[in-house]
Amino acid sequence: MRVLSITATFTFFVALVTSQRLTKPPLQPNLDNLKQGLLDNLHSTHSTRDPFQAGYIPSDCKKIVQREKFNPASIQTWNVHYDDYVRHVVSLPAAGGSAYNDGGNIAFFGTTLSNINVHVHEAAHSLDLLGAYKDKPLSSSTNWINNYNQDSAVPDPYAQTNQIENVAQNTVVDTYQRNVPGGFSGLNPNANRIFHQYATVDTEQREAGNLLIPGGTCTVRLANSSPVPVSGAASRVAAAQAPNVALPTGLQTVTAKDFNTKDSCQAAFDSEDAGH
């Protein structure tokens, strides 16, 4: 497991809008044809790493690991220091591949850690649901729904799941549009059928600091979750020896929100696997 750090009641109406399955047809069977262009044009960010304090693990990571029936004592935990801002990322073995976002923490399973589309998609949930955009959350905003209604399609079957997943897939599309020569509009001659959706993502991310473009600015993030003992034996370690996970002074933090995309993301991966 990698722990990433710096050195990096919705209303009933909202819940109803974002959980309903979408009826617009998919423009493509999947977004696999975007992967290579994104890999060629979005290069790795410089980083360094060092081991997390022995006997400890971030509490949010421990929660995910235990939910997935793994022993926290078997997990390798690292601080990865980026020039950008990220939070906790968990990578666990699995026979297939899937991922989900748990309150801003991203869990990868199997081979998805190497899939750039999945990285963008899951990070998009954080931007949407944690309030990075002017419209908070974007996926249930009047602005988003109005623009969605102007289009005749959604990007792919994954986007049909609900508006939360639709925003995430349109974020993948817009990331391609903004960073790959020719953009998505040059890749798919029918891109205009989803234009208002990915253009809305583009406007929101641009006004928030060009969040989807290398060199863009992200000035806020979630605080790190508190370090907790890996096991009962470690709980005897003096509290003073727990690692310091405080953020740099002056960095603005966002309010944590309780959301989990496991059900919708897992269902989409299962559906894609069945279709291959």
N, C-alpha and C positions, 0 to 999 in steps of 0.2 A: 504494500500500500504506500502511496506517496501522499504526504501531507503538504499542501502548498500554502505558503504564507508570504507576507511581504518581506521582503528585503530585496512582495506582490499583493371579524366575522364578516370574509366576504359576505355580502348580502345574499339572500336567497335568489334574487334576480341574477346576480353575477354568476352564482354557481350554476344556475339553470342555463344561461347563455353559453358559458364556456364548456359545459359537459355534453351539450347536444351534438349528435353526429351530423356532419355537413352533407348536403345533398348535391352540391355542385360536382360535376365530373372531374376526375384527375387529368391534368395536362400531360403528365408522363407516368409510366409505370413505377418509376422510382427516380431518385436524384443521383444515381450512381455515376452518370456521365459528367457530374460536376467535380468529382473527387480529384482527378488528375490536375485539372486547372487550378484548383485551390492549393494542392500540394506544390505545384510549380511556382505559385505566386505568393503564398503565405509561408514565409520561412520561419524556422525555429527562433524563439526569443532567447537571448542569452540568459543563462541561469547557472547557479551553483547550488550544491546541496551538502547537507551534513546530517548525521543521524539524530533523530529525536531522542530526548532523554530516555535512557534505558529504564524499563519498568513502567513507562507512561505512554498514553495514547490520547489524542484529542477526543473529548466525550462524544462529539457527533460522529466521528469515525467508528468509535466503539459501538455506538448504537446501530449503525449500518451493518457492521461486521457481524454482530450478534443476531440481528434480524435475518441475515442471510445464512445463519447456522454455521458460521466459522468461529474458531477460537481466537480471541484477540491476542493471545500469547504467541500465535503462529504468524502474526502479521509484522512485516518490516515497516517501520514508520520513519519518514524522512522529512526534514525541512528542506524545501526547494525554494531558493531565493531568486525571484524574478525582478526584472526592472518594471514589470507591470503588477497589477493587483489581481490576485486570485485567492481562492479559499481552499477548502479541503476537497481532495480528489482521492477516491478509493478505487483500486483496481483489484478485482477478485477473479479467480479461475472459474470457468464454466464450460460446459460442453458446447453450448451455442454462443450467441452473442447478443447482448442487450445493454441498456444503460438507463439510468433515470436520474432525476434531480430531486434531492430531498432538502428542501428549505435553503437551497443555495450550495449544497454539497453534492458533487456529482459522483455517482457510482458506475463504474464500467465493469462489464463481465465478458470473459472470453476474449475474442479478437477485436472488440469494438474500440479498445484503447488506441489502435492504429488507424481508425477510421475518422478522417478529418471532418466529414459531414456530421458525425455523431458529436464530436467536440463542439462544433458550432451550434448544433441543435440544442444540446443540453445547456450550454452557456446562454443560449437565447431565452430559455425558461427563466434564468436568473434575471436577465435584463427586463423581461416582461413582468414577472410576478413580484420582484423585489423593488420595482418602481424606478428603474433607471431612466425611463422615458417621461416626457411631459404628460402623456395620457397614462394613468396608473390604475390598474394594470392595462396595458395596451389591448390585450386579447378580449376584454369585456367593455372597452370604451365605445362610445357613440361614434367617434372618429373612425375606429377600425371597422365597426359593423357597416357604417355608411360606405366605406371604400370597398369592403368585401362585397356588398350588394351591387356594386358597379361592374364587377367581373363575372365572367361566365364559367370559370373553372377554379380549381385549387391546384397547387403544384403536383401532388401525387396522392396515392391512397392513404399514406400516413397522415397527410394534412386533413383528410376527411374525418379523422377521429373526433376532433372537436376544435374549437377556436384556439385553445392553448397550443395544441400541436400544429395547427395551421400557421399561427404566428411563428413558431419555431422553424417550420419548414420554409416559410417565406424569408426568414432570416438567413437560412442557408442560400437561398436563391439570391438575395440581395448582397450577401457577402461575395458571391461569385460575380454578380453584376458590377460591384464596386472595385474588385481587385484583379479580375482576369481580363486581359485585352479582348475586346469584342463583347464581353459581358454575356449575361443570360439571353438578352435580346438578340444577340448574334448567334447564339447556340441553338435556340428554338424559334422557328419562324412564327410560332403562335404565342409567343411570350406576352403579347398584348392581352391575352385572355386572363392573365393574373396580374397585369401591370399595376392596378390600383393597390393591390395588397403589398407587393414587395416595394413599391414606391412609398407607401405609408411607413413601412419599416425603415426605409432609407431616410426619409425626412426626420423621423423620430430619433434615429441613431445619430444623424448629423447634428441635430439641435442639442443632443446630449454630449457632444464632444467628439464626433466621428469614432464611435465605439467599435465599428466593424472594419476599420482601416488601420494598417500599421502606422504608428505615429500619432494615432488618436489619443485623446486624453480621458482617463477614468480617474476621478478624484475622490470617490467614495467606495466603501466596501463593507462587507459584514465583518464584525469582530471575530477573531478566532474563537472557537469553542474552548472551554477550559480543559486543561490536561487532567486526566484521571488515571488511576492505577490500571495496568493491563489486567491484573488478576488480584485475588485476595491476598496473596503473599506480598505483592508489591505495595499493598495498602499500608504496610508497616514502615515503608520508607518515609522519612521525615518530610512533612509538607514543604519545608524550606527547600528541599531538593527538587521540587517540581519545576519543570521548565517555565521560563518566562515567555508567554505568547502575546504579550501586550503589543499593540500597534504603535508605530511612531507617533510622537506628539503632534497634534494638529491635524491628523488625518480624520476626515469626517466618516462616520460609520452610518450604515443604514439600519433601520429597524428590522429585526428578524421576523419572518413570517412563516407560519406552519403550513407548508404544502408539500405534496409528494406526487410525482408524475409516474410512479412505478406502474400502476395499472394500465394507463393509456400507452406509455412507451413500450412496456413489455408486450401488450397485445399487438401493437404495430409490428414489433420485431417478429413475433410468432406468425403473423399474417404474411410478412415478407418471406420468411423461411418456407412457409407452406407453398408460396408461389414460385419458388426457385426450383 
